[in-house]
Amino acid sequence: MPDDNPIITVTKVLPKGAVQLTPEVMERLGLRPGTRLILAATDDAVIIRRARVLLERQRVPM
């Protein structure tokens, strides 16, 4: 189901490879420091999902 109110922001990759998410994005997704994420990369995009969501669907313990 598409989100009717996407948050669109610009960020950059920091020297050690970290990407900083805005407080609005973190709040919308319920992310806190230490939240596990799954990254899926294509040729021109990165999809970030909470690991909990995907692992619960596959019944894999964290």
Jmol script that loads the backbone (N, CA, C; Angstrom):
load data "model"
ATOM      1  N   MET A   1       0.847  -1.174   0.000  1.00  0.00           N
ATOM      2  CA  MET A   1       0.000   0.000   0.000  1.00  0.00           C
ATOM      3  C   MET A   1       0.896   1.242   0.000  1.00  0.00           C
ATOM      4  N   PRO A   2       0.813   2.091  -1.037  1.00  0.00           N
ATOM      5  CA  PRO A   2       1.641   3.290  -1.084  1.00  0.00           C
ATOM      6  C   PRO A   2       1.265   4.283   0.006  1.00  0.00           C
ATOM      7  N   ASP A   3       2.252   5.029   0.447  1.00  0.00           N
ATOM      8  CA  ASP A   3       2.027   6.058   1.461  1.00  0.00           C
ATOM      9  C   ASP A   3       1.601   7.333   0.757  1.00  0.00           C
ATOM     10  N   ASP A   4       0.473   7.911   1.161  1.00  0.00           N
ATOM     11  CA  ASP A   4      -0.023   9.138   0.535  1.00  0.00           C
ATOM     12  C   ASP A   4       0.765  10.372   0.964  1.00  0.00           C
ATOM     13  N   ASN A   5       1.551  10.259   2.029  1.00  0.00           N
ATOM     14  CA  ASN A   5       2.342  11.377   2.529  1.00  0.00           C
ATOM     15  C   ASN A   5       3.793  10.957   2.736  1.00  0.00           C
ATOM     16  N   PRO A   6       4.525  10.670   1.643  1.00  0.00           N
ATOM     17  CA  PRO A   6       5.913  10.252   1.825  1.00  0.00           C
ATOM     18  C   PRO A   6       6.762  11.395   2.365  1.00  0.00           C
ATOM     19  N   ILE A   7       7.783  11.034   3.124  1.00  0.00           N
ATOM     20  CA  ILE A   7       8.761  12.015   3.580  1.00  0.00           C
ATOM     21  C   ILE A   7       9.926  11.928   2.603  1.00  0.00           C
ATOM     22  N   ILE A   8      10.221  13.005   1.947  1.00  0.00           N
ATOM     23  CA  ILE A   8      11.317  13.035   0.987  1.00  0.00           C
ATOM     24  C   ILE A   8      12.376  13.980   1.511  1.00  0.00           C
ATOM     25  N   THR A   9      13.577  13.443   1.740  1.00  0.00           N
ATOM     26  CA  THR A   9      14.671  14.238   2.268  1.00  0.00           C
ATOM     27  C   THR A   9      15.936  13.955   1.469  1.00  0.00           C
ATOM     28  N   VAL A  10      16.918  14.807   1.637  1.00  0.00           N
ATOM     29  CA  VAL A  10      18.234  14.603   1.034  1.00  0.00           C
ATOM     30  C   VAL A  10      19.227  14.434   2.171  1.00  0.00           C
ATOM     31  N   THR A  11      20.073  13.433   2.065  1.00  0.00           N
ATOM     32  CA  THR A  11      21.107  13.196   3.052  1.00  0.00           C
ATOM     33  C   THR A  11      22.369  12.816   2.310  1.00  0.00           C
ATOM     34  N   LYS A  12      23.442  12.553   3.023  1.00  0.00           N
ATOM     35  CA  LYS A  12      24.673  12.138   2.348  1.00  0.00           C
ATOM     36  C   LYS A  12      25.311  11.007   3.124  1.00  0.00           C
ATOM     37  N   VAL A  13      26.199  10.307   2.458  1.00  0.00           N
ATOM     38  CA  VAL A  13      26.948   9.237   3.096  1.00  0.00           C
ATOM     39  C   VAL A  13      28.114   9.885   3.832  1.00  0.00           C
ATOM     40  N   LEU A  14      28.241   9.580   5.109  1.00  0.00           N
ATOM     41  CA  LEU A  14      29.319  10.120   5.931  1.00  0.00           C
ATOM     42  C   LEU A  14      30.608   9.334   5.682  1.00  0.00           C
ATOM     43  N   PRO A  15      31.756   9.858   6.108  1.00  0.00           N
ATOM     44  CA  PRO A  15      33.046   9.223   5.791  1.00  0.00           C
ATOM     45  C   PRO A  15      33.148   7.732   6.128  1.00  0.00           C
ATOM     46  N   LYS A  16      32.522   7.280   7.187  1.00  0.00           N
ATOM     47  CA  LYS A  16      32.614   5.861   7.555  1.00  0.00           C
ATOM     48  C   LYS A  16      31.468   5.033   6.976  1.00  0.00           C
ATOM     49  N   GLY A  17      30.706   5.597   6.040  1.00  0.00           N
ATOM     50  CA  GLY A  17      29.641   4.861   5.379  1.00  0.00           C
ATOM     51  C   GLY A  17      28.279   5.005   6.014  1.00  0.00           C
ATOM     52  N   ALA A  18      28.181   5.724   7.114  1.00  0.00           N
ATOM     53  CA  ALA A  18      26.884   5.908   7.777  1.00  0.00           C
ATOM     54  C   ALA A  18      26.015   6.880   6.986  1.00  0.00           C
ATOM     55  N   VAL A  19      24.722   6.680   7.080  1.00  0.00           N
ATOM     56  CA  VAL A  19      23.751   7.595   6.487  1.00  0.00           C
ATOM     57  C   VAL A  19      22.852   8.070   7.617  1.00  0.00           C
ATOM     58  N   GLN A  20      22.722   9.367   7.758  1.00  0.00           N
ATOM     59  CA  GLN A  20      21.904   9.916   8.837  1.00  0.00           C
ATOM     60  C   GLN A  20      20.467  10.084   8.374  1.00  0.00           C
ATOM     61  N   LEU A  21      19.546   9.516   9.137  1.00  0.00           N
ATOM     62  CA  LEU A  21      18.121   9.665   8.854  1.00  0.00           C
ATOM     63  C   LEU A  21      17.588  10.849   9.643  1.00  0.00           C
ATOM     64  N   THR A  22      16.642  11.553   9.068  1.00  0.00           N
ATOM     65  CA  THR A  22      16.062  12.697   9.755  1.00  0.00           C
ATOM     66  C   THR A  22      15.158  12.226  10.894  1.00  0.00           C
ATOM     67  N   PRO A  23      14.964  13.073  11.893  1.00  0.00           N
ATOM     68  CA  PRO A  23      14.052  12.699  12.988  1.00  0.00           C
ATOM     69  C   PRO A  23      12.649  12.343  12.489  1.00  0.00           C
ATOM     70  N   GLU A  24      12.176  13.015  11.441  1.00  0.00           N
ATOM     71  CA  GLU A  24      10.841  12.728  10.906  1.00  0.00           C
ATOM     72  C   GLU A  24      10.765  11.303  10.361  1.00  0.00           C
ATOM     73  N   VAL A  25      11.808  10.877   9.650  1.00  0.00           N
ATOM     74  CA  VAL A  25      11.838   9.520   9.099  1.00  0.00           C
ATOM     75  C   VAL A  25      11.916   8.510  10.239  1.00  0.00           C
ATOM     76  N   MET A  26      12.777   8.767  11.210  1.00  0.00           N
ATOM     77  CA  MET A  26      12.916   7.844  12.332  1.00  0.00           C
ATOM     78  C   MET A  26      11.601   7.708  13.094  1.00  0.00           C
ATOM     79  N   GLU A  27      10.927   8.810  13.306  1.00  0.00           N
ATOM     80  CA  GLU A  27       9.649   8.768  14.023  1.00  0.00           C
ATOM     81  C   GLU A  27       8.601   8.003  13.222  1.00  0.00           C
ATOM     82  N   ARG A  28       8.501   8.289  11.933  1.00  0.00           N
ATOM     83  CA  ARG A  28       7.498   7.621  11.080  1.00  0.00           C
ATOM     84  C   ARG A  28       7.688   6.113  11.089  1.00  0.00           C
ATOM     85  N   LEU A  29       8.960   5.665  11.056  1.00  0.00           N
ATOM     86  CA  LEU A  29       9.246   4.228  10.996  1.00  0.00           C
ATOM     87  C   LEU A  29       9.425   3.591  12.368  1.00  0.00           C
ATOM     88  N   GLY A  30       9.392   4.398  13.417  1.00  0.00           N
ATOM     89  CA  GLY A  30       9.567   3.865  14.762  1.00  0.00           C
ATOM     90  C   GLY A  30      10.987   3.377  15.017  1.00  0.00           C
ATOM     91  N   LEU A  31      11.970   4.057  14.433  1.00  0.00           N
ATOM     92  CA  LEU A  31      13.369   3.662  14.586  1.00  0.00           C
ATOM     93  C   LEU A  31      13.986   4.340  15.793  1.00  0.00           C
ATOM     94  N   ARG A  32      14.836   3.597  16.473  1.00  0.00           N
ATOM     95  CA  ARG A  32      15.587   4.103  17.618  1.00  0.00           C
ATOM     96  C   ARG A  32      17.038   3.679  17.427  1.00  0.00           C
ATOM     97  N   PRO A  33      17.986   4.319  18.097  1.00  0.00           N
ATOM     98  CA  PRO A  33      19.365   3.855  18.006  1.00  0.00           C
ATOM     99  C   PRO A  33      19.440   2.369  18.362  1.00  0.00           C
ATOM    100  N   GLY A  34      20.116   1.613  17.541  1.00  0.00           N
ATOM    101  CA  GLY A  34      20.227   0.170  17.761  1.00  0.00           C
ATOM    102  C   GLY A  34      19.200  -0.657  17.022  1.00  0.00           C
ATOM    103  N   THR A  35      18.205  -0.018  16.394  1.00  0.00           N
ATOM    104  CA  THR A  35      17.223  -0.756  15.613  1.00  0.00           C
ATOM    105  C   THR A  35      17.926  -1.470  14.471  1.00  0.00           C
ATOM    106  N   ARG A  36      17.630  -2.754  14.296  1.00  0.00           N
ATOM    107  CA  ARG A  36      18.231  -3.513  13.204  1.00  0.00           C
ATOM    108  C   ARG A  36      17.479  -3.232  11.912  1.00  0.00           C
ATOM    109  N   LEU A  37      18.248  -3.039  10.845  1.00  0.00           N
ATOM    110  CA  LEU A  37      17.681  -2.741   9.537  1.00  0.00           C
ATOM    111  C   LEU A  37      18.195  -3.741   8.508  1.00  0.00           C
ATOM    112  N   ILE A  38      17.418  -3.956   7.477  1.00  0.00           N
ATOM    113  CA  ILE A  38      17.846  -4.743   6.326  1.00  0.00           C
ATOM    114  C   ILE A  38      17.942  -3.784   5.152  1.00  0.00           C
ATOM    115  N   LEU A  39      19.074  -3.817   4.444  1.00  0.00           N
ATOM    116  CA  LEU A  39      19.278  -2.986   3.267  1.00  0.00           C
ATOM    117  C   LEU A  39      19.246  -3.874   2.034  1.00  0.00           C
ATOM    118  N   ALA A  40      18.492  -3.463   1.033  1.00  0.00           N
ATOM    119  CA  ALA A  40      18.464  -4.149  -0.253  1.00  0.00           C
ATOM    120  C   ALA A  40      18.916  -3.137  -1.296  1.00  0.00           C
ATOM    121  N   ALA A  41      19.974  -3.453  -2.034  1.00  0.00           N
ATOM    122  CA  ALA A  41      20.533  -2.513  -3.006  1.00  0.00           C
ATOM    123  C   ALA A  41      20.324  -3.028  -4.426  1.00  0.00           C
ATOM    124  N   THR A  42      19.932  -2.098  -5.295  1.00  0.00           N
ATOM    125  CA  THR A  42      19.862  -2.369  -6.731  1.00  0.00           C
ATOM    126  C   THR A  42      20.926  -1.487  -7.385  1.00  0.00           C
ATOM    127  N   ASP A  43      20.894  -1.387  -8.696  1.00  0.00           N
ATOM    128  CA  ASP A  43      21.887  -0.557  -9.383  1.00  0.00           C
ATOM    129  C   ASP A  43      21.793   0.918  -9.010  1.00  0.00           C
ATOM    130  N   ASP A  44      20.592   1.397  -8.660  1.00  0.00           N
ATOM    131  CA  ASP A  44      20.449   2.825  -8.403  1.00  0.00           C
ATOM    132  C   ASP A  44      19.567   3.159  -7.193  1.00  0.00           C
ATOM    133  N   ALA A  45      19.328   2.176  -6.331  1.00  0.00           N
ATOM    134  CA  ALA A  45      18.451   2.443  -5.182  1.00  0.00           C
ATOM    135  C   ALA A  45      18.840   1.564  -3.995  1.00  0.00           C
ATOM    136  N   VAL A  46      18.502   2.052  -2.805  1.00  0.00           N
ATOM    137  CA  VAL A  46      18.654   1.275  -1.582  1.00  0.00           C
ATOM    138  C   VAL A  46      17.312   1.297  -0.871  1.00  0.00           C
ATOM    139  N   ILE A  47      16.839   0.136  -0.521  1.00  0.00           N
ATOM    140  CA  ILE A  47      15.590   0.006   0.220  1.00  0.00           C
ATOM    141  C   ILE A  47      15.954  -0.372   1.645  1.00  0.00           C
ATOM    142  N   ILE A  48      15.430   0.361   2.600  1.00  0.00           N
ATOM    143  CA  ILE A  48      15.708   0.111   4.008  1.00  0.00           C
ATOM    144  C   ILE A  48      14.422  -0.317   4.686  1.00  0.00           C
ATOM    145  N   ARG A  49      14.471  -1.472   5.359  1.00  0.00           N
ATOM    146  CA  ARG A  49      13.314  -1.970   6.088  1.00  0.00           C
ATOM    147  C   ARG A  49      13.748  -2.336   7.492  1.00  0.00           C
ATOM    148  N   ARG A  50      12.846  -2.226   8.437  1.00  0.00           N
ATOM    149  CA  ARG A  50      13.145  -2.730   9.777  1.00  0.00           C
ATOM    150  C   ARG A  50      13.304  -4.238   9.684  1.00  0.00           C
ATOM    151  N   ALA A  51      14.375  -4.761  10.251  1.00  0.00           N
ATOM    152  CA  ALA A  51      14.620  -6.201  10.195  1.00  0.00           C
ATOM    153  C   ALA A  51      13.502  -6.959  10.889  1.00  0.00           C
ATOM    154  N   ARG A  52      12.966  -6.404  11.942  1.00  0.00           N
ATOM    155  CA  ARG A  52      11.898  -7.059  12.704  1.00  0.00           C
ATOM    156  C   ARG A  52      10.730  -7.433  11.805  1.00  0.00           C
ATOM    157  N   VAL A  53      10.362  -6.551  10.889  1.00  0.00           N
ATOM    158  CA  VAL A  53       9.211  -6.792  10.017  1.00  0.00           C
ATOM    159  C   VAL A  53       9.456  -8.003   9.135  1.00  0.00           C
ATOM    160  N   LEU A  54      10.604  -8.063   8.481  1.00  0.00           N
ATOM    161  CA  LEU A  54      10.888  -9.167   7.578  1.00  0.00           C
ATOM    162  C   LEU A  54      11.175 -10.459   8.333  1.00  0.00           C
ATOM    163  N   LEU A  55      11.881 -10.363   9.452  1.00  0.00           N
ATOM    164  CA  LEU A  55      12.206 -11.563  10.204  1.00  0.00           C
ATOM    165  C   LEU A  55      10.967 -12.187  10.832  1.00  0.00           C
ATOM    166  N   GLU A  56      10.021 -11.356  11.253  1.00  0.00           N
ATOM    167  CA  GLU A  56       8.783 -11.902  11.816  1.00  0.00           C
ATOM    168  C   GLU A  56       7.999 -12.652  10.753  1.00  0.00           C
ATOM    169  N   ARG A  57       8.025 -12.151   9.530  1.00  0.00           N
ATOM    170  CA  ARG A  57       7.305 -12.837   8.442  1.00  0.00           C
ATOM    171  C   ARG A  57       7.934 -14.188   8.135  1.00  0.00           C
ATOM    172  N   GLN A  58       9.252 -14.294   8.314  1.00  0.00           N
ATOM    173  CA  GLN A  58       9.951 -15.539   8.013  1.00  0.00           C
ATOM    174  C   GLN A  58      10.170 -16.379   9.264  1.00  0.00           C
ATOM    175  N   ARG A  59       9.751 -15.882  10.417  1.00  0.00           N
ATOM    176  CA  ARG A  59       9.899 -16.566  11.705  1.00  0.00           C
ATOM    177  C   ARG A  59      11.360 -16.899  12.020  1.00  0.00           C
ATOM    178  N   VAL A  60      12.239 -15.935  11.741  1.00  0.00           N
ATOM    179  CA  VAL A  60      13.660 -16.103  12.033  1.00  0.00           C
ATOM    180  C   VAL A  60      13.944 -15.359  13.343  1.00  0.00           C
ATOM    181  N   PRO A  61      14.550 -16.022  14.337  1.00  0.00           N
ATOM    182  CA  PRO A  61      14.845 -15.333  15.599  1.00  0.00           C
ATOM    183  C   PRO A  61      15.924 -14.277  15.402  1.00  0.00           C
ATOM    184  N   MET A  62      15.799 -13.159  16.133  1.00  0.00           N
ATOM    185  CA  MET A  62      16.795 -12.089  16.064  1.00  0.00           C
ATOM    186  C   MET A  62      17.790 -12.247  17.184  1.00  0.00           C
TER     187      MET A  62
END
end "model"
wireframe off; spacefill off
backbone 0.3
color backbone group
